[in-house]
């Protein structure tokens, strides 16, 4: 979550409430958090030297209610670039599938098919829950629609590949182990 807040600060320096609102707009569907959690993350980023408070600017900020604005430090920008360039972690659902298959006896075709069925249902649920890219109201930042389209298409293609794996797994389990008849016997 800290990397997401840092990304928002890098994108446009701003104050806590605005960052909370932007976080909710951008990540809220995937990762809903409270406004107080955003302030905790800002404090953490400040302590770690990844952001800093900007000097008070009376032209941009209210004299009655000054709001501290934050910007990324050079170290914060460097760490964010490293994070962006780092290898993307494996899909946790895929890791769970592999753990469950490994925990199933190699001769237990019924057990393997059950694991594949559970995985398929989860994939179909994910696919059904994936919303199409939202239409913008004209206030979107340049590239926002493209970014949203890329994210939606990556999610759709990933689910499509998972479902292709399900068909592959079923075919091979039934061919090589003999389907549900190849279950372990005591």
Residue pairs with C-beta under 8 A, 6 or more apart in sequence:
1 31
1 33
1 37
1 41
2 41
2 44
2 45
2 50
3 80
3 83
4 23
4 26
4 27
4 31
5 19
5 23
5 38
5 41
5 42
5 45
6 45
6 50
6 51
6 72
6 76
6 79
6 80
7 80
8 14
8 19
8 22
8 23
8 26
9 19
9 45
9 51
9 70
9 71
9 72
9 76
10 72
10 76
10 77
10 80
13 54
13 69
13 70
13 71
13 72
14 22
14 69
14 70
15 67
15 68
15 69
15 70
16 35
16 38
16 39
16 42
16 67
16 68
16 70
17 35
17 67
19 38
19 42
19 70
20 35
20 38
20 39
23 33
23 38
24 32
24 33
29 131
42 51
42 70
45 51
45 70
45 76
46 52
46 53
46 70
49 73
49 75
49 76
50 72
50 73
50 75
50 76
50 79
51 70
51 71
51 72
51 73
51 76
52 70
52 71
52 73
53 68
53 69
53 70
54 68
54 69
54 70
54 71
56 66
57 69
60 69
61 67
61 69
72 80
91 158
93 119
93 122
93 123
93 126
93 162
94 162
97 115
97 119
100 115
100 118
101 112
101 115
104 111
104 112
104 115
105 111
105 184
106 177
107 177
107 182
107 183
107 184
108 182
108 183
108 184
109 173
109 174
109 177
109 178
109 179
109 180
109 181
109 182
109 183
110 180
110 182
110 183
111 183
111 184
112 169
112 173
112 177
113 170
113 173
113 179
113 180
116 166
116 169
116 170
116 173
119 162
119 166
120 163
120 166
123 159
123 162
123 163
123 166
124 163
126 155
126 159
127 156
127 159
127 163
130 152
130 155
130 156
130 159
131 152
132 152
133 145
133 148
133 149
133 151
133 152
134 148
136 144
136 145
173 179
